[in-house]
Every structure is written in structure tokens, then in C-alpha cells.
Amino acid sequence: MSKLFKQLKLVKWPAALLLAIFVITGCQQAKDEVRSVQGLTMGTSYAVKWVSRDEGTQKVHASVEAVLKDINQSMSTYIKTSELSQLNQSESTNWMPLSAGLYDVLRLSTAISEQTGGAFDVTVGPLVNLWGFGPDGRVVKAPVESQIETQRARVGYQKVGLNPERQQVKKAVADLYIDLSAVAKGYAVDRVASLLEEQGITRYLVEVGGELRAKGLKPGGKDWRIAIETPDASTRSVQRIINVQDIAIATSGDYRNYFEENGVRFSHTIDPATGAPIKHSLASVTVLASTCAEADALATAFMVMGTERGYEYAMQHRINALFIRKSGNGFEEVITPGFKKYLAK
């Protein structure tokens, strides 16, 4: 055997050995998996899922908890010491400073109020409380017309003044009361989503109290699958499943939070124009938008509008929405064309 052949033969073994090491090491590398944390906030639950090769969840959990605690302490009407509660308790009609988060939510809320003609209105709180759906708890019976008119005088998004340069708010009337329950959960979802992205997480599903935001794909290139519930509290069945990525989802309905008096059901969704719970057949509406705060607010606005007005508004403004209304003993769907592409086959 020649000397050259011996050298070539010796060279082959290190190459084969390196290949074997590479294959073995590659098989042992961590895979992309869905990690998750969950907990309680704002009187409801939250769940955060994300795709990562890192098994550690403590850092994410701690930071999510901190963000949600901060939002709750700022925007809850159930916490007497919250920033919003202090604003509501104040009788001042002068300009007052706000935190960045509370100001942003009020700015978005008043903008959507303007766009929807007041169907969405964060100043409807006095009427919500009057009908027994606020921090004061349930009422024994429905309020009379004189009580409704008294509280309606306090309501109107136009009574909220905002100064963007100084991040301030001004109440037009001393007893103005703001309730952010129809937008705060959506805002919380957006804040958690931003937090994840700051930590380099770009594939996730965030849910707070049923409001969601999805980004990227699950392992295997699969969409996030979201179940939309049938608006019947007695069944807890699935009406539709949608496949989503890079979008926010919010649902509003009247089928869980209500009270009955003399066989009449009173929904927790209050129409600011009448001062009373909605009476139409729309049972729930699901909205897709770029941010969850916007989707949350629009879902409430559509519940106030009802199916016909809500669908017309959605079509005019190119909003993807699924309306589910009561029809006989069942339900009927009214779906915007853009929403249909998200429906699971």
C-alpha cells in the first residue's frame, strides 16, 4: 500500500467521526415548542402561549404578572385606590395628569366613540351601575325612568377632554364617571403582546378574559386555532373555529351577564342613547382588528348597534366581524366577507 493511500485513508476517519458527532448533537438540540403560563387578573383569567426552544417560563410569567397588575391598578373601578377610581372620585373640572397607559386608553376610547356615534362610550358607567352591573353589585329590580334620566345626564363621551401635549384629562362635569371594562382587557392583551416582543418572542397567543391576540405560527407552520362559543350559557358549545395569525380577536355577548325580572332578561350591555339594556336579537359579535383594544371596543359598539347597524358599519369601515343573532330556537350567523377567510374548513 502506498504512503499516499495510507494518508488518504487516515483522513477519512476524522470526517466520518465529525459527521456522527454532528448528527447526534443535532438530534439532541431543543425543539420549538409551545410554552405557556396562566393566572388571574381583572376579575377573570389570562393565558399566554408562545413558541420557544427555551424551557424557562419564570421570567415571562413574572413580567406578565407585573404588567397586568400595573394595568389593573391603573384602570379598575373595583379597586378604590386605582388611578381611574381616583379620577372618578375627584370633583375637579381642571386639567389633571394621567399615566401614559390610562391616557392612551382614553384617547382610543373617545376616538372610537366619535367614530361609532356614541355606540361605544366609556362614560356609560353610571348607567351600568344603576342597572346592577358595576362594582356596587346586582340590583333587586330594574330602575324607573326618572332614575335612568338622572344618570343619563352624567353620560356622554363629549364630556371627556384630553390634552395630548401634556397627557392630561379634563371632566366637563364634576360627577363624570368613566368605566373602561369594555376596553381594558383588550388593552391588557396588547401590552402583554408588546412585552413578549420586547423579550424577542415573535410567535405567541395572548388571552385575557376571552380577548386574544395572535402572532406568527405554531410549530410545524400551523395557525393558531380559536374557538368562538355559541352564545348559549347552558351549552358551552363551539359555534365556529377560526385559524389566525398576526391579528387580534375580541368577542362581546349578552348571554352570560344579565338578570331577569318578571320573565324579562336585562343584558349588561347598556345603550348610551336609551340608558337601558339592549333589546335586539344580537347575541354575540366577534371582531378582528390589528389591536385587541380596538377589537374589544368595536365588539361592544356592535352589540349596542345590533346586527343590521353593526354589519353596515363593519362593511363601510372594512372591519371583519361575525354576528350571531337569536332566531327562533336557534341562532343565525351574519358574516362579513373578510371574516370568512379565517373560518376553519
C-alpha positions in Angstrom: 0.0 0.0 0.0 1.4 3.4 -1.0 2.2 6.1 1.5 -0.3 8.4 -0.2 -3.1 5.9 0.1 -2.4 5.4 3.8 -2.7 9.2 4.4 -6.0 9.4 2.5 -7.4 6.5 4.4 -6.4 8.2 7.7 -8.1 11.4 6.7 -11.5 9.7 6.2 -11.9 8.7 9.8 -12.0 12.2 11.3 -14.5 13.3 8.7 -16.8 10.4 9.5 -16.4 11.0 13.2 -17.3 14.7 12.8 -20.4 13.7 10.8 -21.5 11.3 13.5 -21.0 13.9 16.2 -23.0 16.5 14.2 -25.9 14.1 13.7 -26.0 13.1 17.4 -25.7 16.7 18.6 -28.3 17.9 16.1 -30.8 15.3 17.4 -30.3 16.5 20.9 -30.9 20.2 20.2 -34.0 21.7 21.8 -37.0 21.9 19.5 -39.5 24.7 19.1 -42.3 24.0 21.5 -45.4 25.9 22.8 -44.7 27.2 26.3 -47.5 28.6 28.5 -48.3 30.5 31.7 -51.7 31.4 33.1 -53.2 33.2 36.1 -55.9 35.6 37.3 -56.4 39.3 36.6 -59.2 41.9 36.3 -61.7 39.5 37.9 -61.1 36.9 35.1 -58.3 34.7 33.9 -55.4 35.0 31.5 -53.3 32.6 29.4 -50.1 33.3 27.4 -48.7 30.8 25.0 -45.5 31.3 22.9 -43.1 29.3 20.8 -39.6 28.9 22.1 -36.7 26.4 22.5 -36.1 27.7 26.0 -37.9 25.8 28.6 -37.8 28.6 31.2 -41.1 30.3 31.8 -40.5 32.1 35.1 -39.1 35.3 33.5 -42.1 35.6 31.2 -44.6 34.7 33.9 -43.1 37.3 36.3 -43.1 40.1 33.7 -46.6 39.3 32.5 -47.9 39.4 36.1 -46.2 42.8 36.7 -47.8 44.3 33.5 -51.3 43.1 34.3 -51.0 44.2 37.9 -50.0 47.7 36.8 -52.9 47.9 34.3 -55.4 46.7 36.9 -54.1 49.2 39.5 -54.5 51.9 36.9 -57.8 51.1 35.2 -60.0 49.1 37.6 -63.2 50.6 39.0 -63.3 47.8 41.6 -60.0 49.0 43.3 -60.8 52.2 45.2 -57.2 53.3 45.1 -56.7 52.8 41.4 -55.8 55.8 39.2 -59.2 55.6 37.4 -61.1 55.4 40.7 -59.3 58.4 42.0 -60.2 60.3 38.8 -63.9 59.3 39.2 -63.9 60.3 42.8 -62.4 63.7 42.1 -64.9 66.6 41.7 -62.3 68.8 39.9 -63.1 70.1 36.4 -59.5 71.3 35.9 -56.9 69.6 33.8 -55.5 66.5 35.6 -52.3 64.5 34.7 -52.7 60.8 33.7 -50.3 57.9 33.3 -49.3 57.0 29.8 -51.4 53.9 29.8 -54.6 55.4 31.0 -54.2 58.4 28.7 -53.7 56.1 25.7 -56.9 54.0 26.5 -59.0 57.2 26.9 -57.6 58.6 23.7 -58.5 55.4 21.8 -61.9 55.2 23.5 -63.0 58.7 22.7 -61.9 58.2 19.1 -64.0 55.1 18.7 -66.9 56.8 20.5 -66.7 59.5 17.9 -66.5 57.1 15.0 -69.4 54.9 16.2 -71.7 57.8 17.0 -71.5 57.1 20.7 -72.4 53.4 20.5 -69.2 52.9 22.4 -69.0 55.2 25.4 -66.7 54.8 28.4 -68.8 57.4 30.4 -71.8 55.0 30.5 -70.6 53.8 33.9 -73.4 55.5 36.0 -76.0 53.6 33.9 -74.1 50.3 34.2 -74.0 50.8 38.0 -77.7 51.8 38.1 -78.7 48.5 36.3 -76.6 46.5 38.7 -73.6 45.5 36.5 -70.9 47.6 38.2 -68.8 47.5 41.4 -71.9 48.1 43.5 -73.4 44.7 42.6 -76.7 43.4 41.5 -80.0 45.3 41.9 -83.2 43.8 43.2 -85.3 45.3 40.4 -85.0 47.4 37.3 -84.7 51.2 37.8 -87.5 53.5 37.0 -87.4 56.1 34.2 -86.6 59.0 36.4 -83.6 57.3 37.8 -82.4 56.5 34.3 -82.8 60.1 33.2 -80.9 61.3 36.2 -77.9 59.1 35.4 -78.1 59.8 31.6 -77.4 63.5 32.4 -73.9 62.4 33.5 -73.2 60.3 30.4 -71.5 61.5 27.2 -68.1 60.9 25.7 -68.0 64.5 24.7 -67.6 65.4 28.4 -64.1 63.9 28.4 -61.5 66.5 27.4 -57.9 65.4 26.5 -54.7 67.4 26.2 -52.3 65.3 24.1 -49.4 67.7 24.6 -49.5 67.4 28.4 -51.1 64.0 28.7 -54.0 65.4 30.7 -57.7 64.9 31.1 -60.5 67.3 32.0 -64.0 66.5 33.1 -66.8 68.7 31.8 -68.9 67.8 34.8 -67.7 67.1 38.3 -69.5 63.8 38.7 -68.3 62.3 35.4 -67.7 58.6 35.8 -65.5 56.6 33.5 -65.7 52.8 33.1 -63.1 51.0 31.0 -64.3 47.5 31.4 -65.2 47.3 27.7 -61.7 48.1 26.5 -59.2 47.4 29.4 -58.9 43.7 28.8 -58.1 44.3 25.1 -55.5 46.9 26.1 -54.0 44.4 28.5 -53.7 41.8 25.7 -51.8 44.4 23.6 -49.5 45.4 26.4 -48.6 41.7 27.1 -48.0 41.2 23.4 -45.6 44.2 23.3 -43.9 42.8 26.4 -43.3 39.4 24.6 -41.9 41.1 21.6 -39.5 43.2 23.7 -38.2 39.9 25.0 -37.6 38.6 21.5 -40.7 36.4 21.4 -42.4 36.7 18.0 -44.8 33.7 17.9 -47.5 33.9 20.6 -51.1 33.8 21.6 -52.2 36.1 24.4 -55.7 35.8 26.0 -57.2 37.9 28.8 -60.8 37.3 29.7 -61.6 35.9 26.2 -59.9 38.7 24.3 -56.9 37.5 22.2 -54.0 38.5 20.0 -52.0 36.1 17.9 -48.8 36.5 16.1 -46.7 34.1 13.9 -47.3 30.4 13.6 -47.2 27.4 15.9 -44.5 24.7 15.4 -45.0 23.0 12.1 -46.2 26.1 10.4 -49.7 25.9 11.8 -52.1 28.7 12.5 -53.4 29.4 16.0 -56.9 27.9 16.2 -59.5 29.9 18.1 -62.9 28.6 19.2 -65.9 31.0 19.1 -68.5 30.0 21.6 -72.2 29.5 20.8 -74.0 32.3 22.6 -75.9 30.0 24.9 -74.8 29.9 28.5 -76.4 26.5 29.1 -74.4 24.6 26.4 -70.8 26.0 26.3 -70.6 24.6 22.7 -68.4 25.8 19.9 -70.1 27.8 17.1 -67.1 28.3 14.9 -63.3 27.8 14.8 -61.1 30.3 13.1 -57.4 30.0 12.1 -55.4 33.1 12.7 -52.0 34.7 12.8 -50.9 38.4 13.2 -54.3 39.6 14.3 -56.4 40.4 17.4 -59.8 38.9 18.3 -62.5 40.2 20.7 -66.0 38.9 21.4 -68.8 40.6 23.2 -72.2 39.0 24.1 -75.2 39.3 26.3 -75.7 35.6 27.2 -73.7 35.4 30.5 -74.0 38.6 32.3 -77.7 39.5 32.8 -80.6 39.4 35.3 -84.2 38.6 34.9 -87.3 40.3 36.3 -90.9 39.1 35.6 -89.6 36.9 32.8 -87.7 39.7 31.1 -84.0 39.4 30.6 -81.9 42.5 31.1 -78.5 42.4 29.4 -75.3 44.0 30.9 -74.8 45.8 27.6 -76.2 49.3 28.1 -77.2 51.5 25.1 -76.0 55.0 26.0 -78.8 56.5 23.8 -81.6 55.0 25.8 -79.9 54.4 29.2 -81.3 50.9 29.2 -80.0 47.4 28.3 -80.1 46.4 24.6 -83.3 44.8 23.4 -82.5 43.5 19.9 -81.7 39.9 18.9 -77.9 40.1 18.5 -76.5 37.6 21.0 -72.7 38.0 20.3 -70.3 39.5 17.9 -66.6 38.7 17.2 -64.4 41.3 15.7 -60.9 41.0 14.2 -58.6 44.1 14.2 -54.9 45.0 14.3 -55.0 45.7 18.1 -57.1 44.0 20.7 -58.1 47.2 22.4 -59.7 48.3 19.1 -61.4 44.9 18.6 -62.7 45.0 22.2 -64.2 48.4 21.9 -65.7 47.7 18.4 -67.3 44.5 19.6 -69.1 46.4 22.4 -70.2 49.1 19.9 -71.6 46.5 17.6 -73.5 44.9 20.5 -75.1 48.2 21.1 -75.9 48.8 17.4 -77.4 45.4 16.7 -76.9 43.2 13.7 -78.1 45.5 10.9 -76.4 48.7 12.0 -73.3 46.8 13.2 -72.9 44.9 9.9 -73.4 48.1 7.8 -70.8 49.9 9.9 -68.4 47.0 9.6 -68.8 46.8 5.8 -68.3 50.6 5.4 -65.1 50.6 7.5 -63.8 47.2 6.2 -64.0 45.5 9.6 -64.0 41.7 9.8 -66.8 40.6 12.1 -69.1 37.6 12.9 -72.5 38.5 14.2 -74.6 35.7 15.8 -78.2 36.6 16.5 -81.1 34.8 18.0 -83.5 33.2 15.5 -86.4 31.1 16.7 -85.0 28.4 18.9 -81.5 28.7 17.5 -79.0 31.2 16.1 -78.3 32.8 12.7 -74.9 34.0 11.6 -74.2 37.2 9.6 -70.6 37.3 8.5 -68.7 40.0 6.7 -66.8 38.7 3.6 -63.4 39.4 5.0 -64.1 37.3 8.1 -65.0 34.2 6.1 -61.4 33.5 5.1 -60.5 32.8 8.7 -63.1 30.2 9.2 -61.7 26.6 9.6 -62.8 24.3 6.9 
